[in-house]
Amino acid sequence: MAELTYRDAVIRGIAQEMQRDPDVVFLGEDVAKAGGVFKATVGLYEQFGPLRVRDTPISEQAIPALRWALQ
């Protein structure tokens, strides 16, 4: 039986949903080019591009504001 790390399962799950629904956008701190602090988003930026995988400012108030701006 093949083993899958928790991190790889997270990446796969996010990628599957983004492939299924073109309206899904992934926002977070250092999740784009850096691949996330725990490297749980590695490859998503390259696969889906800068319009769908975006870094947010390190500000809890700015994240919801960015989400509303994207509508």
C-alpha positions in Angstrom: 0.0 0.0 0.0 1.4 3.4 -1.0 1.9 5.9 1.8 0.8 9.5 1.6 2.0 12.2 4.0 -0.4 14.5 5.6 1.2 17.4 3.8 0.9 15.7 0.4 -2.8 14.8 1.1 -3.4 18.5 1.8 -1.8 19.6 -1.4 -3.7 17.0 -3.4 -7.0 17.9 -1.8 -6.6 21.6 -2.5 -5.4 20.9 -6.1 -8.4 18.6 -6.8 -10.9 21.2 -5.6 -9.2 23.9 -7.6 -9.2 21.7 -10.7 -12.9 20.9 -10.2 -14.0 24.4 -9.6 -12.3 27.3 -11.5 -13.9 29.8 -9.0 -11.8 28.5 -6.1 -9.1 30.9 -5.1 -6.5 30.1 -2.4 -5.4 32.9 -0.2 -2.9 32.9 2.7 0.3 34.2 4.2 3.3 33.0 2.2 1.3 30.3 0.3 2.1 31.3 -3.2 5.8 31.2 -4.4 7.1 30.2 -1.0 4.7 27.2 -0.8 3.5 27.9 2.7 5.3 27.8 6.0 4.9 24.0 6.3 5.3 23.5 2.5 1.6 22.4 2.3 1.0 24.5 -0.8 4.1 23.7 -2.9 3.3 23.6 -6.6 -0.1 25.2 -6.4 1.2 28.6 -7.6 2.9 27.0 -10.6 -0.1 24.9 -11.4 -2.8 27.5 -11.0 -1.0 30.8 -11.4 -0.9 34.1 -9.5 -4.6 34.9 -10.0 -5.8 31.8 -8.1 -3.0 31.3 -5.5 -2.3 34.6 -3.7 -0.2 35.7 -0.8 -2.0 37.9 1.7 -0.6 40.5 4.0 0.3 39.4 7.5 -2.9 41.1 8.8 -6.0 39.3 10.0 -8.2 42.2 8.9 -6.7 42.4 5.4 -7.5 38.7 4.5 -11.3 39.1 4.5 -10.9 42.5 2.7 -8.9 40.9 -0.1 -11.5 38.1 -0.4 -14.3 40.7 -0.9 -12.1 42.6 -3.3 -11.8 39.5 -5.5 -15.5 39.2 -6.1 
